């Protein structure tokens, strides 16, 4: 197929075609030209970057620290007070009202705004100070395996976000805005970096069902938004075929499928020449990728080649498709195969009640597999080039929602401060960054906004977040919108 240069496409538009498709074709073509400008290339060189399978040669703005990212999103908002932000002084404040001076008129959800009291709920769990090569990392007894790899972690205790409810908060964490329809962080990285394995998607997503209260996960959290659809995340399923329609229908051979694909390719190529619609080019790339995935995906998910020691490292749950342990093991295998962005969602961290019981189940499901993933990446020489990120869309309140006892309580949503951690590619290990007040309610030192986190991730992947842009509907968009700064204190 003859791929037209984006500038040539724009020049070949007739007056009628211009007015008929100005909102789509021209915008996408000029977006490609804008990308070339951002990366310092002329239109011709951008056209040379795209191959027949839709991949791109990696062209970051500067030398990256990380070649790939594994993003572990704990959907629901895990409680920082019960995992990483130890507040022993709260024990003596059990059931006391949180002072008004601490709340200071901040926004509350509708679930607790009508409460007559805001009783302080100390964590029911003990914490251990682990040697992390620095000042020590205090990690809950819920995650002893993670404590064993504390030297790899940079725990950020001073995260904050804008949204207070799940849907907009997850959207914000994944796309940089509360408004639906923008590209996800994985799509931005696919757009900027391109593929390093023509037989697997650049961006892969896996979901594990948790325990207790679980929020819905919309596909737009890993969607491509206004970017070409080839950049959206590919979801690996835990039952049946890992990808829909991976197997040919009965009576259809691989040769039949190839012949049909070639015919479709020719028809799409003719339509592309006629309409100059760049989405057709993405469709061709996706069809070719789907054909190659019929071979690459079954090999990927076949764990029979993993030895018993590796399975023991991740835990026996790794043998069961759909478990978080299985997803972590597959994440390592995807890393080895050059996949750029791997996102694991673990549902069920929304503990408005019965938090101690539900968090034990959640933490048990993820603790050993995550520690195993870091250990496995390290011993295979992959961790220094792989950025691993762990966290949710917000944190939880220090006060209890509803009834309270020393062993049972619930916590409401809290966007003002929460904890995340990063490890691997370019991150300063053995670090605890940022501080919260005595109630883990407000940030006391070194705040890190979601835009700052995104800017830092892009920086580690080799991008200036202000220059990785896409022109859409008359303006340049970027993951960090008009904000964000790189958090240099957590970098090597």
C-alpha positions as CSV (number, residue, x, y, z in Angstrom):
1,X,0.0,0.0,0.0
2,X,1.1,3.5,-0.8
3,X,1.0,5.5,2.5
4,X,0.4,9.2,1.8
5,X,2.4,11.7,3.7
6,X,0.1,13.7,6.1
7,X,1.0,17.0,4.4
8,X,0.3,15.5,0.9
9,X,-3.1,14.3,2.2
10,X,-4.0,17.8,3.2
11,X,-2.8,19.3,-0.1
12,X,-4.8,16.8,-2.1
13,X,-8.1,17.7,-0.5
14,X,-10.7,19.2,-2.9
15,X,-12.7,22.2,-1.8
16,X,-15.8,20.0,-1.4
17,X,-13.8,17.4,0.6
18,X,-12.4,20.1,2.8
19,X,-15.8,21.4,3.9
20,X,-17.2,17.9,4.1
21,X,-14.6,16.4,6.5
22,X,-12.8,19.4,8.1
23,X,-13.7,18.3,11.6
24,X,-12.1,14.9,11.2
25,X,-9.7,14.3,8.3
26,X,-8.0,17.7,8.3
27,X,-7.8,17.6,12.1
28,X,-6.2,14.2,12.1
29,X,-3.8,15.0,9.3
30,X,-2.7,18.2,10.9
31,X,-2.4,16.4,14.2
32,X,0.1,14.1,12.5
33,X,2.0,17.1,11.2
34,X,1.9,18.6,14.7
35,X,3.4,15.4,16.0
36,X,6.2,15.7,13.5
37,X,6.8,19.3,14.5
38,X,6.9,18.3,18.2
39,X,9.5,15.6,17.6
40,X,11.5,17.9,15.3
41,X,10.8,16.0,12.1
42,X,9.6,17.2,8.8
43,X,6.5,15.7,7.1
44,X,8.5,13.3,5.0
45,X,10.3,11.8,7.9
46,X,7.0,11.3,9.7
47,X,5.6,9.4,6.8
48,X,8.7,7.2,6.9
49,X,8.1,6.5,10.6
50,X,4.9,4.5,9.9
51,X,5.2,0.9,8.7
52,X,2.6,-1.3,7.1
53,X,1.5,-2.6,10.5
54,X,0.9,0.8,12.0
55,X,3.9,0.7,14.2
56,X,6.3,3.6,14.7
57,X,10.0,3.8,15.4
58,X,10.5,5.1,19.0
59,X,11.4,8.8,18.9
60,X,11.4,10.2,22.4
61,X,12.5,13.8,23.1
62,X,15.5,12.6,25.1
63,X,17.1,9.4,26.3
64,X,14.5,7.5,28.4
65,X,15.1,5.9,31.7
66,X,12.3,3.4,31.2
67,X,11.4,1.5,28.1
68,X,8.0,0.3,29.4
69,X,5.5,0.8,32.2
70,X,3.5,-1.6,34.4
71,X,0.7,0.4,36.0
72,X,-1.1,-1.4,38.9
73,X,-4.4,0.5,39.4
74,X,-6.2,-0.4,42.6
75,X,-9.7,0.6,41.7
76,X,-11.8,2.0,44.5
77,X,-9.2,4.0,46.4
78,X,-7.1,2.0,48.9
79,X,-6.8,3.5,52.4
80,X,-3.4,5.1,52.8
81,X,-3.9,5.0,56.6
82,X,-4.0,1.3,56.6
83,X,-1.2,0.6,54.1
84,X,1.6,3.2,53.8
85,X,0.9,6.3,55.9
86,X,1.4,5.2,59.5
87,X,-0.2,7.5,62.2
88,X,0.4,5.9,65.6
89,X,-0.8,9.1,67.4
90,X,-4.3,8.4,66.3
91,X,-4.6,5.5,68.7
92,X,-5.1,7.9,71.6
93,X,-7.7,9.9,69.6
94,X,-10.0,6.9,68.9
95,X,-13.6,8.0,68.5
96,X,-12.8,11.7,69.0
97,X,-14.2,14.1,66.5
98,X,-11.9,15.2,63.7
99,X,-11.3,19.0,64.4
100,X,-13.1,21.4,62.2
101,X,-9.8,23.2,61.7
102,X,-8.5,20.1,59.9
103,X,-11.5,19.7,57.6
104,X,-11.4,23.4,57.1
105,X,-14.6,23.5,54.9
106,X,-13.3,21.0,52.4
107,X,-15.6,19.2,50.1
108,X,-17.2,15.9,51.4
109,X,-19.1,13.3,49.6
110,X,-22.9,12.9,50.0
111,X,-22.3,9.7,51.9
112,X,-20.8,11.5,54.9
113,X,-21.6,15.2,54.6
114,X,-24.7,14.6,56.6
115,X,-23.0,12.8,59.5
116,X,-23.4,14.5,62.8
117,X,-20.0,13.3,63.9
118,X,-16.7,12.6,62.2
119,X,-15.1,10.0,64.6
120,X,-11.4,9.3,64.2
121,X,-10.7,5.7,63.3
122,X,-7.0,4.6,63.9
123,X,-5.8,1.8,61.7
124,X,-6.5,-1.7,63.1
125,X,-3.3,-2.9,61.6
126,X,0.3,-2.9,62.9
127,X,3.1,-1.4,60.8
128,X,6.7,-2.5,60.4
129,X,9.6,-0.2,59.6
130,X,11.6,-2.0,56.8
131,X,15.1,-1.3,55.9
132,X,14.8,0.4,52.5
133,X,18.3,1.7,52.2
134,X,17.2,5.1,53.4
135,X,15.3,6.3,56.4
136,X,13.1,3.3,56.5
137,X,9.7,2.6,55.0
138,X,6.7,1.9,57.3
139,X,4.4,-0.6,55.6
140,X,1.3,-2.3,57.0
141,X,1.2,-5.9,58.2
142,X,-1.2,-6.4,55.3
143,X,1.7,-6.4,52.9
144,X,4.6,-8.3,54.4
145,X,5.9,-9.5,51.0
146,X,6.0,-5.9,49.7
147,X,7.9,-5.0,52.8
148,X,10.5,-7.6,51.7
149,X,11.2,-5.5,48.6
150,X,11.0,-2.1,50.3
151,X,14.5,-1.2,49.0
152,X,13.0,-1.1,45.4
153,X,10.2,1.3,46.4
154,X,9.7,5.1,46.3
155,X,6.6,5.7,48.4
156,X,4.8,9.0,47.7
157,X,2.6,9.9,50.6
158,X,1.6,13.3,49.3
159,X,-0.5,12.5,46.3
160,X,-3.7,14.6,45.7
161,X,-6.4,14.8,43.0
162,X,-9.3,17.0,42.0
163,X,-12.2,14.5,41.9
164,X,-14.0,13.0,44.9
165,X,-16.1,10.3,43.3
166,X,-14.9,7.1,41.5
167,X,-15.9,7.7,37.9
168,X,-14.4,11.2,37.4
169,X,-11.4,10.3,39.7
170,X,-10.4,7.2,37.7
171,X,-11.0,9.1,34.5
172,X,-8.7,11.8,35.8
173,X,-6.0,9.4,37.0
174,X,-6.0,7.6,33.6
175,X,-6.5,10.5,31.2
176,X,-5.5,13.7,33.0
177,X,-9.0,15.1,33.0
178,X,-12.4,14.4,34.6
179,X,-14.0,14.8,31.2
180,X,-14.7,11.5,29.4
181,X,-13.3,11.1,25.9
182,X,-9.6,12.0,26.2
183,X,-6.8,9.5,25.5
184,X,-5.5,7.3,28.3
185,X,-2.0,7.5,29.5
186,X,-1.3,4.2,27.7
187,X,-2.7,5.5,24.5
188,X,-0.4,8.6,24.8
189,X,2.6,6.4,25.3
190,X,1.6,4.2,22.3
191,X,1.2,7.4,20.2
192,X,4.6,8.7,21.2
193,X,6.6,5.6,21.3
194,X,5.0,3.2,18.9
195,X,5.4,-0.6,19.1
196,X,8.6,-2.6,19.7
197,X,6.8,-5.9,18.9
198,X,4.8,-6.1,15.7
199,X,3.0,-9.3,16.9
200,X,1.5,-7.8,20.1
201,X,-0.4,-4.6,20.9
202,X,1.6,-1.7,22.3
203,X,-0.9,-1.3,25.2
204,X,-2.4,-4.3,27.1
205,X,-4.9,-4.3,29.9
206,X,-5.9,-7.0,32.4
207,X,-8.7,-6.9,35.1
208,X,-9.0,-8.9,38.3
209,X,-12.2,-9.1,40.3
210,X,-11.8,-8.2,43.9
211,X,-13.8,-8.5,47.1
212,X,-16.6,-6.4,48.5
213,X,-17.8,-3.2,46.9
214,X,-16.6,-2.9,43.3
215,X,-17.1,0.0,40.9
216,X,-17.6,-0.4,37.2
217,X,-14.6,-0.1,34.9
218,X,-15.3,1.6,31.6
219,X,-13.3,0.7,28.5
220,X,-12.6,4.4,28.0
221,X,-10.2,4.3,30.9
222,X,-7.8,2.6,28.5
223,X,-9.3,4.1,25.4
224,X,-7.6,6.2,22.7
225,X,-9.9,9.2,22.8
226,X,-9.3,11.4,19.8
227,X,-6.1,9.6,18.9
228,X,-6.1,6.9,16.3
229,X,-7.9,3.8,17.5
230,X,-4.7,1.7,17.1
231,X,-3.5,3.3,20.3
232,X,-6.3,2.0,22.6
233,X,-5.6,-0.7,25.1
234,X,-6.2,-4.3,24.2
235,X,-8.0,-6.1,27.0
236,X,-6.8,-9.7,27.7
237,X,-9.8,-11.8,29.0
238,X,-9.5,-14.3,31.8
239,X,-11.9,-16.9,30.4
240,X,-12.3,-18.3,26.9
241,X,-10.1,-16.9,24.2
242,X,-7.8,-14.2,25.8
243,X,-8.8,-11.9,22.9
244,X,-12.2,-12.2,21.2
245,X,-12.3,-14.1,17.9
246,X,-8.7,-15.3,18.3
247,X,-9.7,-18.6,16.9
248,X,-10.9,-19.0,13.3
249,X,-14.5,-20.2,12.9
250,X,-15.1,-23.8,12.1
251,X,-14.4,-24.5,8.5
252,X,-12.2,-21.5,8.0
253,X,-8.5,-22.1,7.6
254,X,-5.6,-19.7,8.2
255,X,-5.1,-19.4,4.4
256,X,-8.8,-18.5,4.0
257,X,-8.5,-15.8,6.6
258,X,-5.3,-14.5,5.0
259,X,-7.1,-14.3,1.6
260,X,-10.0,-12.5,3.1
261,X,-7.7,-10.1,4.9
262,X,-5.8,-9.3,1.7
263,X,-9.1,-8.6,-0.1
264,X,-10.3,-6.3,2.7
265,X,-6.9,-4.6,2.7
266,X,-7.2,-3.8,-1.0
267,X,-10.7,-2.4,-0.5
268,X,-9.6,-0.3,2.5
269,X,-6.6,1.0,0.5
270,X,-8.9,2.2,-2.3
271,X,-11.2,3.9,0.3
272,X,-8.2,5.5,1.9
273,X,-7.1,7.0,-1.5
274,X,-10.7,8.2,-2.1
275,X,-11.5,9.7,1.4
276,X,-8.1,10.4,2.9
277,X,-9.5,9.2,6.2
278,X,-6.6,8.3,8.5
279,X,-8.8,6.0,10.6
280,X,-8.8,3.6,7.7
281,X,-5.1,3.3,8.0
282,X,-5.5,2.5,11.6
283,X,-8.1,-0.1,10.8
284,X,-5.7,-1.8,8.3
285,X,-3.0,-1.9,11.0
286,X,-5.4,-3.4,13.5
287,X,-6.6,-6.1,11.1
288,X,-3.0,-7.1,10.4
289,X,-2.2,-7.1,14.2
290,X,-5.2,-9.3,14.9
291,X,-4.0,-11.8,12.3
292,X,-0.6,-12.0,13.9
293,X,-2.0,-12.2,17.4
294,X,-3.6,-15.6,16.5
295,X,-0.1,-17.0,16.9
296,X,1.5,-14.6,19.5
297,X,-1.3,-14.5,22.1
298,X,-1.6,-18.3,22.7
299,X,2.1,-18.5,23.2
300,X,2.0,-15.5,25.6
301,X,-0.6,-17.0,27.9
302,X,0.8,-20.5,27.9
303,X,2.5,-20.8,31.3
304,X,3.6,-24.4,30.9
305,X,7.2,-23.2,30.3
306,X,7.4,-21.4,33.6
307,X,9.3,-23.5,36.2
308,X,8.0,-24.5,39.6
309,X,10.2,-21.9,41.4
310,X,8.7,-19.1,39.4
311,X,5.2,-20.2,40.1
312,X,6.0,-20.5,43.8
313,X,7.4,-17.0,43.7
314,X,4.1,-15.6,42.5
315,X,2.0,-18.1,44.4
316,X,-0.2,-21.0,43.3
317,X,-2.9,-18.5,42.3
318,X,-0.7,-17.7,39.3
319,X,-1.9,-20.9,37.7
320,X,-5.5,-19.7,37.7
321,X,-6.4,-17.3,34.8
322,X,-7.9,-14.0,35.9
323,X,-6.2,-13.9,39.3
324,X,-4.0,-10.9,40.1
325,X,-1.1,-13.3,40.5
326,X,-1.7,-14.7,37.0
327,X,-1.9,-11.1,35.6
328,X,1.4,-10.1,37.3
329,X,3.2,-13.1,35.8
330,X,1.7,-12.3,32.4
331,X,2.9,-8.7,32.9
332,X,6.4,-10.0,33.2
333,X,6.0,-12.1,30.1
334,X,4.7,-9.0,28.2
335,X,7.7,-7.0,29.3
336,X,10.0,-9.7,27.9
337,X,8.2,-9.4,24.6
338,X,8.5,-5.7,24.3
339,X,5.0,-4.5,25.1
340,X,5.3,-0.8,26.1
341,X,2.4,-0.2,28.5
342,X,0.8,-2.9,30.7
343,X,-2.1,-2.0,33.0
344,X,-3.5,-4.2,35.7
345,X,-6.7,-3.2,37.4
346,X,-7.7,-4.8,40.7
347,X,-11.3,-4.0,41.7
348,X,-12.8,-3.9,45.2
349,X,-10.8,-1.3,47.2
350,X,-13.9,0.8,48.0
351,X,-14.3,0.0,51.7
352,X,-17.0,2.3,53.1
353,X,-17.7,-0.4,55.7
354,X,-16.1,-3.5,57.1
355,X,-12.7,-2.2,56.0
356,X,-10.4,-4.4,58.1
357,X,-12.1,-7.6,56.8
358,X,-12.2,-6.6,53.1
359,X,-8.7,-5.0,53.0
360,X,-7.2,-8.3,54.3
361,X,-8.7,-10.1,51.3
362,X,-7.6,-7.4,48.9
363,X,-4.1,-7.1,50.2
364,X,-3.6,-10.9,50.4
365,X,-4.6,-11.1,46.7
366,X,-2.0,-8.6,45.5
367,X,0.9,-8.6,48.1
368,X,2.8,-11.7,47.1
369,X,2.3,-11.2,43.3
370,X,3.5,-7.6,43.3
371,X,6.6,-8.4,45.3
372,X,7.2,-11.4,43.0
373,X,6.8,-9.2,40.0
374,X,9.5,-6.8,41.3
375,X,11.8,-9.6,42.3
376,X,11.3,-11.4,38.9
377,X,12.0,-8.2,36.9
378,X,15.1,-7.5,39.0
379,X,16.6,-11.0,38.6
380,X,15.9,-11.0,34.8
381,X,17.6,-7.6,34.4
382,X,14.3,-5.9,33.4
383,X,13.5,-3.7,36.4
384,X,15.9,-0.8,35.7
385,X,14.2,-0.4,32.3
386,X,10.6,-1.0,33.6
387,X,8.7,1.6,35.5
388,X,6.2,0.1,38.0
389,X,3.4,2.3,39.4
390,X,1.0,1.3,42.2
391,X,-2.0,3.3,43.5
392,X,-5.7,4.1,43.2
393,X,-7.8,7.1,42.2
394,X,-7.8,8.7,45.7
395,X,-7.4,7.8,49.3
396,X,-9.7,7.4,52.3
397,X,-10.8,9.6,55.3
398,X,-9.3,9.3,58.8
399,X,-12.8,9.4,60.2
400,X,-15.2,6.5,60.1
401,X,-18.2,6.3,57.8
402,X,-21.0,4.9,59.9
403,X,-20.4,2.8,63.0
404,X,-17.0,2.6,64.6
405,X,-15.1,0.1,66.8
406,X,-11.4,-0.5,67.2
407,X,-11.6,-3.6,64.9
408,X,-14.3,-2.5,62.5
409,X,-14.9,0.7,60.6
410,X,-15.3,2.1,57.1
411,X,-13.7,5.1,55.4
412,X,-15.1,7.6,52.8
413,X,-13.4,8.9,49.7
414,X,-10.6,11.4,50.3
415,X,-8.8,13.2,47.4
416,X,-6.8,15.6,49.6
417,X,-4.0,13.2,50.3
418,X,-3.2,9.6,49.5
419,X,-0.3,7.3,48.9
420,X,1.2,5.7,45.8
421,X,4.5,4.0,45.1
422,X,6.8,3.7,42.1
423,X,9.7,1.4,41.4
424,X,12.2,0.6,38.6
425,X,13.1,2.6,35.6
426,X,14.6,5.9,36.7
427,X,13.0,6.0,40.2
428,X,15.1,6.6,43.3
429,X,14.7,3.4,45.3
430,X,14.4,3.3,49.1
431,X,12.7,6.7,49.2
432,X,9.7,8.0,51.1
433,X,8.6,11.3,49.5
434,X,6.1,13.8,51.0
435,X,4.3,14.1,54.3
436,X,0.8,14.4,55.6
437,X,-0.5,16.0,58.8
438,X,-1.2,14.0,62.0
439,X,-4.5,12.9,60.6
440,X,-3.4,12.0,57.0
441,X,-6.1,14.5,56.0
442,X,-4.0,17.3,54.5
443,X,-0.5,17.4,52.9
444,X,2.2,18.9,55.1
445,X,5.2,18.7,52.6
446,X,6.0,18.1,48.9
447,X,2.5,17.8,47.3
448,X,2.3,15.7,44.2
449,X,-0.7,16.3,41.9
450,X,-2.0,13.8,39.4
451,X,-0.7,16.0,36.6
452,X,2.8,15.9,38.3
453,X,2.7,12.1,38.4
454,X,1.8,12.0,34.7
455,X,4.5,14.6,33.8
456,X,7.1,12.4,35.7
457,X,6.0,9.2,34.0
458,X,6.3,10.8,30.6
459,X,9.7,12.2,31.6
460,X,10.9,8.8,32.6
461,X,9.7,7.4,29.2
462,X,11.7,10.1,27.4
463,X,9.1,12.8,26.8
464,X,8.7,16.4,27.7
465,X,5.1,16.4,28.8
466,X,4.6,19.9,27.4
467,X,5.7,18.8,23.9
468,X,3.9,15.5,23.6
469,X,0.7,17.0,22.0
470,X,-2.0,16.3,19.5
471,X,-4.1,18.9,17.7
472,X,-7.8,18.2,18.0
473,X,-10.7,20.5,17.3
474,X,-8.5,23.6,16.9
475,X,-6.2,23.2,19.9
476,X,-3.2,21.2,21.1
477,X,-4.1,18.7,23.7
478,X,-1.7,16.9,26.0
479,X,-1.9,14.4,28.9
480,X,-1.1,17.0,31.5
481,X,-3.5,19.7,30.0
482,X,-2.0,23.0,31.1
483,X,-0.4,21.9,34.3
484,X,2.1,19.4,35.7
485,X,5.7,19.4,36.7
486,X,8.3,16.6,36.9
487,X,8.8,15.5,40.5
488,X,12.6,15.5,40.5
489,X,12.9,14.4,44.2
490,X,11.9,10.9,43.3
491,X,14.2,10.5,40.3
492,X,17.6,8.8,40.4
